[in-house]
Amino acid sequence: MRALAFVLCALFSAPAFAQIYYLPVQYQHIAGSETFYYGGMNPYLHQYGVREAVIETIRSNQNEFNHRFARHSAVYSDVFPYRDLTVYGFTSADAANEANWNQPRYYRKVDLLRAAVAQDDGSWLLAASARPVVRDTRPTDIRSTTRAVPATRRGEIIIIPKNLLDRPLKDFAPRGKQVASAS
């Protein structure tokens, strides 16, 4: 009986053996032999940084004395896109601050885990920049096919006064000029 209990526990706890790796926030990127810093969310600006770093690597291999970046790492931001902001005093710390600012502040773990990527060894990778995947759980009106019933969005609160629930349906005709009721 104990062996059967052990086997059942092992079978039902098998999904608990999967490891979830939460990747850190990334703002330092390496392309070629150059490093650049970018903490924003624009994929085109990231590709631009990679392209500029690869071009700088090719130029530095051709001529050691002709460096556009003058041996410093470029810093890009969504504030002034497609410009090296080290000229204006931006540092890698500014890119780190922007990367941390772009992370989701509030999420449910269930919604965030839907954005995880399964690996071959059974583990899951969850990038810090992953956005929560929220399923639409609003009720749908199956009685009506010609008109849409407005549904509340996630996070809205509907306040229904208690006295309206007790009144019959035909009693909703407007009465005098009643402004508010505290009952």
SEDRENVEX-485583 format. One record per residue: x, y, z of N, C-alpha, C in turn; residue number from 1. Coordinates in steps of 0.1 Angstrom, whole numbers. Atoms other than C-alpha are relative to their C-alpha. Example, Ala and Ser with C-alpha at 12.3 -4.5 7.8 and 13.67 -1.06 7.14 Angstrom:
REM SEDRENVEX-485583
+--------+---------+-------+---------+----------+-------+--------+---------+-------+-----+
! n_east ! n_north !  n_up ! ca_east ! ca_north ! ca_up ! c_east ! c_north !  c_up !   k !
+--------+---------+-------+---------+----------+-------+--------+---------+-------+-----+
!      9 !     -12 !     0 !     123 !      -45 !    78 !      9 !      12 !     0 !   1 !
!     -9 !     -11 !     0 !     137 !      -11 !    71 !     -8 !      11 !     8 !   2 !
+--------+---------+-------+---------+----------+-------+--------+---------+-------+-----+
REM end
This chain:
REM SEDRENVEX-485583
+--------+---------+-------+---------+----------+-------+--------+---------+-------+-----+
! n_east ! n_north !  n_up ! ca_east ! ca_north ! ca_up ! c_east ! c_north !  c_up !   k !
+--------+---------+-------+---------+----------+-------+--------+---------+-------+-----+
!      8 !     -12 !     0 !       0 !        0 !     0 !      9 !      13 !     0 !   1 !
!     -9 !     -11 !    -1 !      29 !       23 !     8 !      7 !       2 !   -14 !   2 !
!     -6 !      -2 !    13 !      45 !       16 !   -26 !    -10 !       6 !   -10 !   3 !
!     10 !      -6 !     9 !      12 !       25 !   -44 !     -1 !      15 !     3 !   4 !
!      1 !     -14 !    -4 !      10 !       57 !   -24 !     12 !       8 !    -5 !   5 !
!    -12 !      -6 !     5 !      46 !       65 !   -33 !      0 !       2 !   -16 !   6 !
!      1 !      -1 !    14 !      40 !       58 !   -70 !    -10 !      11 !    -4 !   7 !
!     10 !     -10 !     3 !       8 !       80 !   -70 !      6 !      14 !     3 !   8 !
!     -6 !     -13 !    -3 !      27 !      109 !   -53 !     10 !       4 !   -11 !   9 !
!    -10 !      -3 !    10 !      55 !      106 !   -78 !     -6 !       4 !   -14 !  10 !
!      7 !      -3 !    13 !      31 !      107 !  -108 !     -6 !      14 !     1 !  11 !
!      7 !     -13 !    -1 !      11 !      137 !   -95 !     10 !      11 !     3 !  12 !
!    -10 !     -10 !    -2 !      42 !      156 !   -85 !     10 !       2 !   -11 !  13 !
!    -10 !      -1 !    11 !      61 !      151 !  -118 !      0 !      14 !    -6 !  14 !
!     -1 !     -13 !     6 !      51 !      185 !  -132 !      8 !      10 !    10 !  15 !
!     -7 !      -9 !    -9 !      67 !      201 !  -101 !     15 !       0 !    -1 !  16 !
!    -14 !       1 !     2 !     101 !      190 !  -112 !      6 !       9 !   -10 !  17 !
!     -5 !      -9 !    11 !     103 !      215 !  -141 !      5 !      13 !     7 !  18 !
!     -7 !     -12 !    -5 !     126 !      244 !  -134 !     -4 !      12 !    -8 !  19 !
!      3 !     -12 !     7 !     116 !      279 !  -143 !     12 !      10 !     3 !  20 !
!    -11 !     -10 !    -1 !     145 !      303 !  -150 !     -5 !      13 !    -4 !  21 !
!      4 !     -13 !     3 !     137 !      339 !  -147 !     13 !       8 !    -4 !  22 !
!    -12 !      -7 !     6 !     162 !      358 !  -169 !      1 !      14 !     5 !  23 !
!     -1 !     -13 !    -5 !     175 !      391 !  -156 !     -3 !      11 !   -11 !  24 !
!      2 !     -11 !     9 !     168 !      425 !  -172 !     12 !       2 !    -8 !  25 !
!    -12 !      -2 !     9 !     191 !      430 !  -202 !      0 !      13 !    -6 !  26 !
!     -2 !     -13 !     7 !     204 !      463 !  -213 !     14 !       1 !    -6 !  27 !
!    -13 !       0 !     6 !     240 !      455 !  -223 !     -1 !     -11 !   -11 !  28 !
!      1 !       9 !    12 !     242 !      440 !  -258 !     14 !       0 !    -6 !  29 !
!    -13 !       1 !     7 !     273 !      427 !  -276 !     -2 !      -5 !   -14 !  30 !
!      1 !       4 !    14 !     275 !      425 !  -314 !     14 !       2 !    -6 !  31 !
!    -14 !       0 !     5 !     308 !      417 !  -331 !      9 !       1 !    12 !  32 !
!     -9 !      -1 !   -12 !     335 !      429 !  -307 !     -4 !      13 !     8 !  33 !
!      4 !     -13 !    -6 !     316 !      461 !  -297 !    -12 !      -3 !    10 !  34 !
!     11 !       0 !   -10 !     292 !      466 !  -267 !     -8 !      13 !    -1 !  35 !
!      8 !     -12 !    -1 !     263 !      489 !  -267 !    -11 !      -2 !    10 !  36 !
!     10 !       1 !   -11 !     236 !      497 !  -241 !    -13 !       6 !    -5 !  37 !
!     14 !      -5 !     4 !     199 !      500 !  -248 !    -10 !      -7 !     9 !  38 !
!     10 !       6 !   -10 !     171 !      495 !  -223 !    -14 !       2 !    -5 !  39 !
!     13 !      -3 !     5 !     141 !      504 !  -245 !     -7 !     -13 !    -5 !  40 !
!      8 !      11 !     5 !     114 !      482 !  -261 !     -2 !       1 !   -15 !  41 !
!      1 !      -1 !    15 !     118 !      492 !  -298 !      9 !     -10 !    -7 !  42 !
!     -8 !      10 !     7 !     130 !      462 !  -318 !      9 !       6 !   -11 !  43 !
!     -8 !      -6 !    11 !     141 !      484 !  -347 !     12 !       8 !     5 !  44 !
!    -12 !      -7 !    -5 !     163 !      505 !  -325 !     10 !     -10 !     5 !  45 !
!    -10 !      10 !    -4 !     179 !      474 !  -311 !      7 !      -6 !   -12 !  46 !
!     -7 !       4 !    12 !     186 !      462 !  -346 !      9 !      10 !    -5 !  47 !
!     -8 !     -11 !     4 !     200 !      496 !  -354 !     13 !       0 !     8 !  48 !
!    -12 !       1 !    -9 !     224 !      492 !  -324 !      9 !     -11 !    -4 !  49 !
!     -8 !      11 !     4 !     235 !      458 !  -335 !      7 !       3 !   -13 !  50 !
!     -6 !      -3 !    13 !     241 !      470 !  -371 !     11 !      10 !     2 !  51 !
!    -10 !      -9 !    -2 !     261 !      500 !  -359 !     12 !      -6 !     7 !  52 !
!    -11 !       7 !    -6 !     282 !      478 !  -336 !      8 !      -9 !    -9 !  53 !
!     -6 !       8 !    10 !     289 !      454 !  -364 !      8 !       8 !   -10 !  54 !
!     -7 !      -9 !     9 !     299 !      482 !  -387 !     12 !       5 !     7 !  55 !
!    -12 !      -5 !    -8 !     322 !      496 !  -360 !     11 !     -11 !     1 !  56 !
!    -10 !      11 !    -1 !     338 !      462 !  -356 !      7 !      -2 !   -13 !  57 !
!     -7 !       2 !    13 !     345 !      459 !  -393 !      9 !      12 !    -3 !  58 !
!     -9 !     -12 !     2 !     359 !      495 !  -394 !     13 !      -1 !     9 !  59 !
!    -12 !       1 !    -9 !     382 !      488 !  -364 !      9 !     -11 !    -5 !  60 !
!     -9 !      10 !     5 !     395 !      457 !  -381 !      8 !       5 !   -12 !  61 !
!     -7 !      -6 !    12 !     404 !      477 !  -412 !     10 !      10 !     3 !  62 !
!     -9 !     -11 !    -4 !     419 !      507 !  -395 !     -1 !       2 !    15 !  63 !
!      0 !      -1 !   -14 !     429 !      507 !  -359 !     -2 !      14 !     6 !  64 !
!      0 !     -14 !    -5 !     430 !      545 !  -356 !    -13 !       7 !    -4 !  65 !
!     12 !      -7 !     5 !     396 !      553 !  -373 !    -12 !      -6 !     7 !  66 !
!     12 !       5 !    -7 !     370 !      546 !  -346 !    -10 !      11 !     1 !  67 !
!     11 !      -9 !    -1 !     337 !      563 !  -347 !     -4 !       2 !    15 !  68 !
!      4 !      -1 !   -14 !     330 !      555 !  -311 !     11 !       3 !     9 !  69 !
!    -12 !      -4 !    -7 !     365 !      564 !  -300 !      2 !      -9 !    13 !  70 !
!     -2 !      10 !   -11 !     367 !      532 !  -278 !    -10 !       2 !    11 !  71 !
!     11 !      -1 !   -10 !     335 !      539 !  -259 !    -12 !      -8 !    -5 !  72 !
!     12 !       8 !     3 !     303 !      519 !  -258 !    -12 !      10 !    -3 !  73 !
!     11 !      -8 !     4 !     273 !      535 !  -275 !    -12 !      -2 !    10 !  74 !
!     12 !       1 !    -9 !     241 !      542 !  -254 !    -11 !       5 !    -9 !  75 !
!     12 !      -4 !     8 !     208 !      543 !  -272 !    -12 !       0 !    10 !  76 !
!     12 !      -1 !    -9 !     174 !      553 !  -257 !    -12 !       3 !    -9 !  77 !
!     12 !      -3 !     7 !     138 !      556 !  -268 !     -3 !      15 !     1 !  78 !
!      2 !     -15 !    -1 !     140 !      593 !  -257 !      4 !       7 !   -13 !  79 !
!     -6 !      -5 !    12 !     162 !      602 !  -287 !      4 !     -12 !    -9 !  80 !
!     -3 !      13 !     7 !     160 !      572 !  -310 !     11 !       3 !   -11 !  81 !
!     -9 !       1 !    11 !     188 !      563 !  -335 !     12 !      10 !     2 !  82 !
!    -11 !      -9 !    -3 !     214 !      586 !  -318 !      9 !      -6 !    11 !  83 !
!     -9 !       4 !   -11 !     245 !      577 !  -297 !     -1 !      11 !    10 !  84 !
!      2 !     -10 !   -10 !     236 !      595 !  -265 !     11 !       3 !    10 !  85 !
!    -11 !      -3 !    -9 !     270 !      594 !  -249 !      5 !      14 !    -2 !  86 !
!     -3 !     -13 !     3 !     276 !      627 !  -266 !     -7 !      10 !    10 !  87 !
!      8 !      -9 !    -8 !     249 !      642 !  -244 !      1 !      -4 !    15 !  88 !
!     -3 !       4 !   -14 !     262 !      625 !  -212 !     -7 !     -12 !     5 !  89 !
!      7 !      13 !    -4 !     241 !      593 !  -211 !     11 !     -10 !     3 !  90 !
!     -9 !      10 !    -3 !     258 !      564 !  -195 !     -7 !     -14 !     0 !  91 !
!      6 !      13 !    -1 !     252 !      527 !  -191 !    -10 !      -1 !    11 !  92 !
!      9 !       0 !   -11 !     234 !      534 !  -158 !    -14 !       6 !    -5 !  93 !
!     12 !      -5 !     6 !     208 !      554 !  -178 !     -7 !     -10 !    -8 !  94 !
!      6 !      11 !     8 !     202 !      525 !  -201 !     -6 !     -11 !    10 !  95 !
!      5 !      10 !   -10 !     198 !      502 !  -170 !    -12 !       5 !     6 !  96 !
!     12 !      -6 !    -6 !     173 !      526 !  -155 !    -12 !      -1 !   -10 !  97 !
!     11 !       1 !    10 !     153 !      527 !  -188 !     -5 !     -15 !    -1 !  98 !
!      4 !      14 !     1 !     154 !      489 !  -190 !     -9 !      -5 !    12 !  99 !
!      8 !       4 !   -12 !     141 !      485 !  -154 !    -14 !       7 !    -1 ! 100 !
!     13 !      -8 !     1 !     114 !      512 !  -161 !     -9 !      -7 !   -10 ! 101 !
!      9 !       6 !    10 !     101 !      492 !  -191 !     -5 !     -14 !     4 ! 102 !
!      5 !      13 !    -4 !      94 !      461 !  -171 !    -14 !       1 !     6 ! 103 !
!     13 !      -1 !    -6 !      59 !      452 !  -160 !      0 !       2 !    15 ! 104 !
!      0 !      -2 !   -15 !      51 !      465 !  -125 !    -10 !      -9 !     7 ! 105 !
!     10 !       8 !    -7 !      20 !      444 !  -118 !     -4 !     -11 !   -10 ! 106 !
!      5 !      11 !     9 !      11 !      410 !  -132 !     -4 !     -12 !    10 ! 107 !
!      3 !      13 !    -7 !      -4 !      377 !  -121 !     10 !     -10 !    -5 ! 108 !
!    -11 !      10 !     4 !      22 !      349 !  -121 !     -6 !     -10 !   -10 ! 109 !
!      6 !       9 !     9 !      -3 !      327 !  -140 !      1 !       6 !   -14 ! 110 !
!      0 !      -6 !    13 !      -5 !      352 !  -168 !     14 !       2 !    -6 ! 111 !
!    -14 !      -1 !     4 !      33 !      357 !  -169 !      6 !     -13 !    -4 ! 112 !
!     -6 !      13 !     3 !      41 !      320 !  -170 !     -5 !      -5 !   -14 ! 113 !
!      5 !       4 !    14 !      20 !      317 !  -203 !     10 !       6 !   -10 ! 114 !
!    -10 !      -6 !     9 !      48 !      338 !  -219 !     13 !      -7 !     0 ! 115 !
!    -12 !       8 !    -1 !      75 !      313 !  -209 !      2 !      -9 !   -12 ! 116 !
!     -4 !       9 !    11 !      94 !      293 !  -235 !      5 !     -13 !     5 ! 117 !
!     -4 !      13 !    -4 !      98 !      256 !  -230 !     13 !      -4 !    -7 ! 118 !
!    -13 !       4 !     5 !     133 !      242 !  -234 !      0 !     -16 !    -2 ! 119 !
!     -1 !      14 !     2 !     144 !      207 !  -245 !      1 !      -9 !    12 ! 120 !
!     -2 !       8 !   -12 !     154 !      196 !  -210 !    -12 !       0 !     9 ! 121 !
!     12 !       0 !    -9 !     119 !      203 !  -196 !      0 !      13 !     8 ! 122 !
!      0 !     -13 !    -7 !     129 !      237 !  -181 !     -8 !      11 !    -8 ! 123 !
!      7 !     -12 !     7 !     111 !      270 !  -189 !      9 !      12 !     2 ! 124 !
!     -7 !     -13 !    -1 !     128 !      303 !  -197 !    -10 !      11 !    -1 ! 125 !
!      9 !     -12 !     0 !     110 !      335 !  -188 !      8 !      12 !     0 ! 126 !
!     -8 !     -13 !     2 !     126 !      367 !  -201 !     -6 !      11 !     9 ! 127 !
!      5 !     -11 !    -8 !     124 !      398 !  -179 !     -9 !       9 !    -8 ! 128 !
!      8 !      -8 !     8 !     109 !      416 !  -208 !    -13 !      -6 !    -5 ! 129 !
!     12 !       7 !     4 !      81 !      391 !  -213 !    -12 !       7 !     5 ! 130 !
!     13 !      -6 !    -4 !      46 !      406 !  -212 !    -10 !     -10 !     4 ! 131 !
!     10 !      10 !    -4 !      18 !      388 !  -194 !    -10 !      -2 !   -11 ! 132 !
!     10 !       4 !    10 !      -5 !      369 !  -217 !    -13 !      -2 !     8 ! 133 !
!     12 !       1 !    -8 !     -40 !      375 !  -204 !    -11 !      -5 !    -9 ! 134 !
!     11 !       5 !     7 !     -69 !      354 !  -216 !    -12 !       8 !     2 ! 135 !
!     12 !      -8 !    -2 !    -102 !      371 !  -222 !    -10 !      -9 !     6 ! 136 !
!      9 !       8 !    -7 !    -125 !      357 !  -196 !    -14 !       7 !     2 ! 137 !
!     13 !      -7 !    -1 !    -155 !      380 !  -202 !    -11 !      -9 !    -4 ! 138 !
!     11 !       8 !     4 !    -188 !      363 !  -204 !     -6 !       5 !   -13 ! 139 !
!      6 !      -3 !    12 !    -204 !      362 !  -238 !    -15 !      -2 !     0 ! 140 !
!     15 !       2 !     0 !    -241 !      366 !  -245 !     -3 !      -9 !   -12 ! 141 !
!      3 !      10 !    10 !    -251 !      335 !  -264 !    -15 !       1 !    -5 ! 142 !
!     14 !      -1 !     4 !    -288 !      345 !  -266 !     -1 !      10 !   -12 ! 143 !
!      1 !     -10 !    11 !    -282 !      374 !  -290 !     11 !      -1 !   -10 ! 144 !
!    -10 !       1 !    11 !    -265 !      371 !  -323 !      1 !      12 !    -9 ! 145 !
!      1 !     -12 !     9 !    -275 !      404 !  -339 !      7 !      12 !     6 ! 146 !
!     -6 !     -11 !    -7 !    -262 !      428 !  -313 !     10 !      -4 !    10 ! 147 !
!    -10 !       3 !   -10 !    -232 !      429 !  -291 !     -4 !       6 !    13 ! 148 !
!      3 !      -5 !   -13 !    -237 !      432 !  -254 !     13 !       6 !     5 ! 149 !
!    -12 !      -6 !    -5 !    -212 !      456 !  -239 !      4 !      -7 !    13 ! 150 !
!     -5 !       7 !   -12 !    -190 !      437 !  -214 !     10 !       9 !     6 ! 151 !
!    -10 !      -8 !    -7 !    -167 !      452 !  -188 !     13 !      -5 !    -4 ! 152 !
!    -14 !       4 !     3 !    -130 !      453 !  -194 !      5 !      -5 !    13 ! 153 !
!     -6 !       6 !   -12 !    -107 !      435 !  -170 !      4 !      12 !     9 ! 154 !
!     -4 !     -10 !   -10 !    -103 !      455 !  -138 !    -10 !      10 !     3 ! 155 !
!     11 !      -9 !    -3 !    -135 !      475 !  -140 !     -9 !      -5 !    11 ! 156 !
!      9 !       4 !   -11 !    -159 !      475 !  -111 !    -13 !       5 !    -3 ! 157 !
!     14 !      -4 !     2 !    -196 !      476 !  -115 !     -6 !       1 !    14 ! 158 !
!      7 !      -2 !   -12 !    -215 !      491 !   -86 !    -15 !       0 !    -2 ! 159 !
!     15 !       0 !     2 !    -252 !      481 !   -85 !     -6 !       2 !    14 ! 160 !
!      6 !      -3 !   -13 !    -272 !      497 !   -57 !    -10 !     -12 !     4 ! 161 !
!      7 !      11 !    -4 !    -289 !      471 !   -36 !    -16 !       2 !    -2 ! 162 !
!     15 !      -2 !     2 !    -324 !      487 !   -39 !     -4 !      -2 !   -14 ! 163 !
!      4 !       2 !    14 !    -323 !      483 !   -77 !     -2 !     -15 !    -2 ! 164 !
!      2 !      14 !     2 !    -320 !      445 !   -73 !    -13 !      -5 !     6 ! 165 !
!     12 !       4 !    -7 !    -351 !      443 !   -51 !    -13 !       5 !    -8 ! 166 !
!     11 !      -6 !     7 !    -373 !      464 !   -74 !     -4 !      -9 !   -12 ! 167 !
!      4 !       7 !    12 !    -394 !      447 !  -102 !      5 !       7 !   -12 ! 168 !
!     -6 !      -6 !    12 !    -383 !      452 !  -137 !     -8 !      11 !    -6 ! 169 !
!      8 !     -10 !     5 !    -412 !      474 !  -147 !      1 !      13 !     8 ! 170 !
!      0 !     -12 !    -9 !    -405 !      498 !  -118 !     12 !       9 !    -3 ! 171 !
!    -12 !      -9 !     3 !    -375 !      514 !  -136 !     -4 !      12 !    -7 ! 172 !
!      5 !     -12 !     5 !    -397 !      541 !  -150 !      5 !      12 !     8 ! 173 !
!     -5 !     -11 !    -9 !    -383 !      575 !  -139 !    -11 !       6 !     8 ! 174 !
!      9 !      -6 !    -9 !    -399 !      589 !  -109 !      4 !      15 !     2 ! 175 !
!     -3 !     -14 !    -3 !    -396 !      624 !   -95 !     15 !       3 !    -2 ! 176 !
!    -14 !      -4 !     1 !    -363 !      642 !   -93 !      8 !      -4 !    12 ! 177 !
!     -8 !       6 !   -11 !    -345 !      619 !   -69 !     15 !       1 !    -4 ! 178 !
!    -14 !      -1 !     3 !    -308 !      627 !   -68 !      9 !     -11 !     5 ! 179 !
!     -8 !      11 !    -5 !    -293 !      601 !   -45 !     -8 !      -7 !    11 ! 180 !
!      6 !       8 !   -10 !    -303 !      574 !   -21 !     10 !      -6 !     9 ! 181 !
!    -10 !       6 !    -9 !    -284 !      562 !    10 !     -4 !     -13 !     5 ! 182 !
!      4 !      13 !    -5 !    -303 !      530 !    15 !      7 !     -11 !    -7 ! 183 !
+--------+---------+-------+---------+----------+-------+--------+---------+-------+-----+
REM end
